[in-house]
Amino acid sequence: MTERLADIIHRIIADHGSAAVAVSGGVDSMTLSSFSHRLGVGNKVRMIHAVSPAVPAAATARVRALAKEENWRLDVIDAGEFSDERYRTNPVNRCFYCKTNLYQSLAAMTGGMVLSGANMDDLGDYRPGLQAAANNGVRHPYVEAGLAKADVRALAQQLGLPALATLPASPCLASRVETGLRIMPSDMALIDSVETWLRRELQPDTVRCRVRHGGIVIELDPETLSGLPSDRRTAVLDALREQIDETKGRMIQIAAYRRGSAFVHANEAAG
């Protein structure tokens, strides 16, 4: 597994002279960054992290910390998606415009091949970002090596990065906004604040703060949700409103986590 992945990365560098990993702060791209860096290719692989209101501060801090620990060549940029009205209007293929801005920015500043952390499991989902990658010639080393998400987590463990190996999935903050609602920096800050507070208070396996036409929906994993009787839920919401001013005056509900429910809810409303 690792031999094939290493061979793919070496061949990419041989063919293109250099490569840049688009590192988001998640397990896939951070593991790919560490693995590539440890191949001993020097400065021929650089890591680039894009910041914006849709990127949690914790993700950027995680990238910077691992870059310092591993001595990566790291650049932090603004890819400019918040200046793109096609992205801000939040269509169903919003991710296409986000990734287009990202990949074009990376290609312009590096001149080498751009690598993503997409794995085999991603191919079965609706992923407009993969179309943006195809349009911009981005390579997916995990896919080329046949690695799925479980393989990536195993690789992180093998690299001696146990915290990374168990890092929960957490898509960008814009993914919490119901399709069709405008992407606003203020909502990104609200989502990040709410999720950060809930992680600290409840230690859930999964938490999503969804912004919908009707208000805010906090989604929790089934185990955490089952441990919150109605009176406790009321207390949590009261404390949340007390701690985070932006939640005051907004309808807030607590519900079970549904993957991709920003899409699901929009489709149900349209139907």
N, C-alpha and C positions, 0 to 999 in steps of 0.2 A: 504493500500500500504506500508506504512512505518513499520507497525507492522509485515507484512510478511517478509520484508527485514531484519528487526532486528532479527526475529526468525531464519532466515537462517544463519546469521552471528554468532549468539549465538551458534547454533548447530555445525557450522564448528569449532568454538573454542573448544566446548565441545568434539568433536570427535578427534581433532588433537592437542589440547593443545595451539596452537597459530596460527596466520595467518599473512601474509604479503601482503600488497596492492602494486601492481606495479603502481606507480603514475607517469604519463607522463607529467602532466602540463595542461591537457585538462579538460573540465567540468566533464566528466564521472568519471575518476579516482580520481580527487580531491574531488568531492562530496562524492564518496564512502569512501574516507579516512576520511573526516570530520564526516560523518554519523557514521562510525565504531568507530572512536575515542570517539564520544559523547555517545556511549552506556555504557560507564563506565566500560570497561573491562581492564583498566589499560594498562600494557605493553604487553598484549597478542596479540595486533594488532600493527604491526609496518609498517611504510610506507617506501618504497624504490624507489628512483628516479635514473634512469640510465642516465648518461651524455655521449655524444659523439659528434662528429662534426655534426651529423644529428639532434641534439636536439637544437632548438633555445635558445639562452641565455635568452630571455624573459620568456620562459617556465620554465627554472630552477629557475630564480628569483621569478617567481610566486609561485612555489612550496615552496621555502625557506620562502617566506613571510607568506604564509598561515600556514606553519608548525610552525613558530615562534608565530603567532597570536593564533593558536589553541593548541599549546604545544604538537604537535605530537612527536612521537618517529621516527625521520627521519634519514635514511642513504642514502648517495649519492655515487653511484658506477659507474664504467665503466664496462659494460657487455661484452665488447670485440668483438662486431660484426665487427669492422673495421680490426680485425686480421683474419677474416674468408673470404677466397677467394670466397666462394659460395655466400656470401652476396655482396662482392665488385663487382663481375661481373654483378650484377643487372639483374638477370633473372626475368621472370614474377612473380615468387613466392619468390622474394627477402625478403618479410616480414616474410616468414616462417623461414628463417635463422636468421633474426634479433631477432624475438621473441623466437626462440630456444635458442640462446645465453642468452637472458634476463632471461627466465624462469629457465634455468639450473643454472645460476648464483644466482638467488634468492633462489632457493631450496637448493643449497649448503650452503648458508650463514645463512639460517633461520631454516631449519629443520621442518618448519611448512607448512601449506597449503598456496599456492600462490593464490591471488585473482586478477581478472582483472576487468576493468570497462566496458567490453563489454555489450551492451544492445540488446534488441529484434530487433531493426532496423539493427544492424550489421549482423544479420543472413541472411538477404536477399542479401548481397553484396558478391563479390568475396573477401574473407578474408583468405589468406594463414596463417595469424597469429593465426586464430582459430584452424587450424590443429596442429600448434605447441603447442597451449594450451592443446588440447586434448591429444597429445603425452606425455605431461608432467604433466597431472593430474590437470591442473589449473581449478579453479572454477570461475563461472561468477554469482555473487549474483543477479545482475539486471535481467539477463536472467531467473534465477531460480524463481525470484519473478514476472516475466512477465512485467518488466518495459521497456518502449521504451524511446527514446531520450527526448521527450517532458516531460515524467514523471521525468526523471533525472533533467531536468532544473527546473521543478516545485519543486522538492525536494531541490535543491540548494536554491531556493527562500524561501522555508519553513525554511531552516536552517539559514536564515538571511545572505545569501551570494549572493546579487543581481548582483554584477559584474561577479561572476562565472556563475550565471544563464543565463546571456546574452553573455557569452564568445563565439566568433565565432569558428567554427571547424577549426582546423589547423593541418593536419597530419604532420608526420616528414618530414624534409627537403629532404630526399632521395626520397620521393614520387614525387618530382618535376622533377626528372631526367628520361628522356625517357628510357624505357625498353631496355636493351642491352648496354647502355652507362655505363662505369665504374663509380662506386661511388667514388668520389674524395673529400677529405676534403676541398680542395680549392673551389670546386663548392658549397659545403655546405655553406661556408663562404660568397660566392658571393650571393647565393640565400637569405640568411638571411639579408645581407646588403641591397639588392635591395628591398625586401619586407618591411623591417623596414623603409627605406627612403620613399617608396611610401605610406605607412600608414601615415607617418607624413605629407607628402605633399598633399595627395589627400583625406585622411580619407575614403577609400573605404570600403564597407561592406565585400567584398571578394577580395583578391589579391593572385595570384600565379606567381612566377617566374619560368618558365619551362626551363630546359636545354635540348635542342634537338640536333640532328645531324646537323641541319642547323643553329643553333645559339640559341638565347634566345627569348622566347615568354613570354610576360607579359600578364597575363589574369586578367581582371577586371570584376566585376559584371555589369550587363546591365545598371543600373542607373548611375554608375560612368562613364562607357564607353560612354554613350549617352551625358554626359556633357562635353566630350572632343572633340571638333571639330578638324579637321586635323592639323590646325596650333598650337593648344594647345598641341596635342599629340607630334608634332615635338619638341616643346619647352620642354616638360617633358623629352623626350628621350635625348635631348641635355644636360639638367641639370643633368640627371642621369649619363651620361658619364663623365660629369665634376666632379661630386661628388664621383663616385666610379670607381677607376682606372681599376679594373678588367673587366669592361664592354667595355673599349676602344678597338676598332678593332674587335668587335664581332657584328654580325648581330642581331639587336633587333627589334621585332615587338610587337605591342599591339593588343590584340584580346579579344573576349568575353570569359568569364570563362566557362570551360567545366569540370565537375567533372570527375576525373579519366582520363584526356586527355593524360597523359603520356602513359597509356595503349592503349588508342584509337589511338593515332598518330602512335605508333609502329605497331599496327595491320594494319592500313591503308597503312603504308609504305611497310609492308610485302605483302599486297594484291596487 
